[in-house]
Amino acid sequence: MQRRGVRVTVVSTVASRPTTTSDDLRRQADAFIDLADLRLEIARRVPSARQG
């Protein structure tokens, strides 16, 4: 995809052991977003099941 000019972003976490995304894939991507960095942002936007 990158050879065709498409920017590649990988979203995963490095907190889990073993990690779910290979180091090679993270290094090759144009950007890597760790889910831990998004945790608070996601928690604010997803309504709780209890709020119904």
N, CA and C atoms as a LAMMPS dump frame, in Angstrom:
ITEM: TIMESTEP
0
ITEM: NUMBER OF ATOMS
156
ITEM: BOX BOUNDS ff ff ff
-5.0000000000000000e+02 5.0000000000000000e+02
-5.0000000000000000e+02 5.0000000000000000e+02
-5.0000000000000000e+02 5.0000000000000000e+02
ITEM: ATOMS id mol type element x y z
1 1 1 N 0.827 -1.174 0
2 1 2 C 0 0 0
3 1 3 C 0.879 1.248 0
4 2 1 N 1.907 1.247 0.8
5 2 2 C 2.769 2.419 0.875
6 2 3 C 3.431 2.712 -0.468
7 3 1 N 3.762 1.695 -1.198
8 3 2 C 4.37 1.897 -2.523
9 3 3 C 3.418 2.598 -3.476
10 4 1 N 2.132 2.49 -3.192
11 4 2 C 1.12 3.154 -4.013
12 4 3 C 0.754 4.53 -3.464
13 5 1 N 1.471 4.969 -2.439
14 5 2 C 1.244 6.292 -1.894
15 5 3 C 0.225 6.349 -0.772
16 6 1 N -0.2 5.192 -0.288
17 6 2 C -1.181 5.156 0.796
18 6 3 C -0.441 5.212 2.126
19 7 1 N -0.871 6.117 3.001
20 7 2 C -0.283 6.197 4.341
21 7 3 C -0.91 5.105 5.21
22 8 1 N -0.07 4.425 5.976
23 8 2 C -0.518 3.296 6.784
24 8 3 C -0.371 3.631 8.266
25 9 1 N -1.47 3.482 9.002
26 9 2 C -1.463 3.674 10.45
27 9 3 C -1.861 2.36 11.107
28 10 1 N -1.074 1.934 12.077
29 10 2 C -1.359 0.718 12.828
30 10 3 C -1.87 1.13 14.205
31 11 1 N -3.004 0.568 14.613
32 11 2 C -3.564 0.824 15.938
33 11 3 C -3.571 -0.489 16.692
34 12 1 N -2.833 -0.533 17.779
35 12 2 C -2.734 -1.746 18.581
36 12 3 C -2.209 -1.348 19.954
37 13 1 N -1.698 -2.313 20.673
38 13 2 C -1.135 -2.023 21.988
39 13 3 C 0.173 -2.77 22.165
40 14 1 N 1.065 -2.16 22.89
41 14 2 C 2.31 -2.835 23.249
42 14 3 C 2.264 -3.269 24.709
43 15 1 N 1.135 -2.978 25.365
44 15 2 C 0.99 -3.31 26.787
45 15 3 C 0.78 -4.802 27.027
46 16 1 N 0.195 -5.497 26.077
47 16 2 C -0.063 -6.926 26.269
48 16 3 C 1.219 -7.728 26.049
49 17 1 N 1.295 -8.841 26.704
50 17 2 C 2.45 -9.732 26.55
51 17 3 C 1.958 -11.103 26.172
52 18 1 N 2.324 -11.655 25.051
53 18 2 C 3.15 -11.013 24.033
54 18 3 C 2.356 -9.918 23.308
55 19 1 N 3.073 -8.996 22.705
56 19 2 C 2.399 -7.907 22
57 19 3 C 1.6 -8.468 20.832
58 20 1 N 0.509 -7.791 20.501
59 20 2 C -0.382 -8.285 19.451
60 20 3 C 0.042 -7.835 18.057
61 21 1 N 0.953 -6.888 17.985
62 21 2 C 1.433 -6.392 16.695
63 21 3 C 2.945 -6.53 16.657
64 22 1 N 3.451 -7.058 15.56
65 22 2 C 4.89 -7.277 15.48
66 22 3 C 5.655 -5.961 15.434
67 23 1 N 6.876 -5.998 15.932
68 23 2 C 7.75 -4.822 15.885
69 23 3 C 7.991 -4.383 14.45
70 24 1 N 8.157 -5.344 13.547
71 24 2 C 8.394 -5.02 12.136
72 24 3 C 7.232 -4.234 11.539
73 25 1 N 6.02 -4.64 11.844
74 25 2 C 4.841 -3.952 11.318
75 25 3 C 4.764 -2.537 11.869
76 26 1 N 5 -2.378 13.166
77 26 2 C 4.97 -1.034 13.766
78 26 3 C 6.033 -0.13 13.155
79 27 1 N 7.209 -0.665 12.927
80 27 2 C 8.291 0.144 12.347
81 27 3 C 8.015 0.521 10.896
82 28 1 N 7.397 -0.355 10.156
83 28 2 C 7.137 -0.107 8.741
84 28 3 C 6.003 0.891 8.524
85 29 1 N 5.063 0.94 9.439
86 29 2 C 3.904 1.827 9.278
87 29 3 C 4.338 3.288 9.334
88 30 1 N 3.543 4.144 8.705
89 30 2 C 3.799 5.581 8.765
90 30 3 C 3.524 6.121 10.166
91 31 1 N 2.565 5.512 10.848
92 31 2 C 2.202 5.948 12.199
93 31 3 C 1.745 4.743 13.001
94 32 1 N 2.018 4.791 14.298
95 32 2 C 1.541 3.758 15.214
96 32 3 C 0.809 4.452 16.347
97 33 1 N -0.391 4.017 16.629
98 33 2 C -1.18 4.559 17.719
99 33 3 C -1.393 3.443 18.733
100 34 1 N -0.933 3.686 19.943
101 34 2 C -1.103 2.697 21.01
102 34 3 C -2.478 2.9 21.639
103 35 1 N -3.235 1.835 21.758
104 35 2 C -4.571 1.919 22.35
105 35 3 C -4.536 2.489 23.767
106 36 1 N -3.448 2.273 24.479
107 36 2 C -3.339 2.831 25.834
108 36 3 C -3.39 4.354 25.795
109 37 1 N -2.852 4.95 24.731
110 37 2 C -2.885 6.402 24.588
111 37 3 C -4.294 6.91 24.288
112 38 1 N -5.126 6.062 23.743
113 38 2 C -6.499 6.438 23.386
114 38 3 C -7.51 6.073 24.47
115 39 1 N -7.066 5.406 25.5
116 39 2 C -7.975 4.847 26.501
117 39 3 C -8.961 5.877 27.07
118 40 1 N -8.456 6.99 27.536
119 40 2 C -9.337 8.001 28.117
120 40 3 C -10.252 8.615 27.064
121 41 1 N -9.731 8.82 25.866
122 41 2 C -10.54 9.388 24.779
123 41 3 C -11.696 8.454 24.418
124 42 1 N -11.42 7.178 24.33
125 42 2 C -12.459 6.197 23.997
126 42 3 C -13.474 6.102 25.134
127 43 1 N -12.997 6.082 26.363
128 43 2 C -13.883 5.958 27.518
129 43 3 C -14.858 7.125 27.604
130 44 1 N -14.448 8.307 27.182
131 44 2 C -15.329 9.477 27.235
132 44 3 C -16.407 9.437 26.164
133 45 1 N -16.135 8.77 25.058
134 45 2 C -17.061 8.805 23.925
135 45 3 C -18.028 7.631 23.864
136 46 1 N -17.663 6.519 24.447
137 46 2 C -18.507 5.328 24.382
138 46 3 C -19.471 5.365 25.565
139 47 1 N -20.771 5.431 25.299
140 47 2 C -21.724 5.475 26.412
141 47 3 C -21.712 4.146 27.178
142 48 1 N -21.902 4.246 28.44
143 48 2 C -21.953 3.062 29.289
144 48 3 C -23.222 2.282 28.984
145 49 1 N -23.157 0.971 29.095
146 49 2 C -24.337 0.112 28.858
147 49 3 C -25.424 0.422 29.885
148 50 1 N -25.016 0.884 31.055
149 50 2 C -25.978 1.184 32.111
150 50 3 C -26.795 2.447 31.836
151 51 1 N -26.255 3.345 31.024
152 51 2 C -26.945 4.592 30.753
153 51 3 C -28.123 4.413 29.815
154 52 1 N -28.078 3.317 29.031
155 52 2 C -29.15 2.913 28.142
156 52 3 C -29.739 3.981 27.383
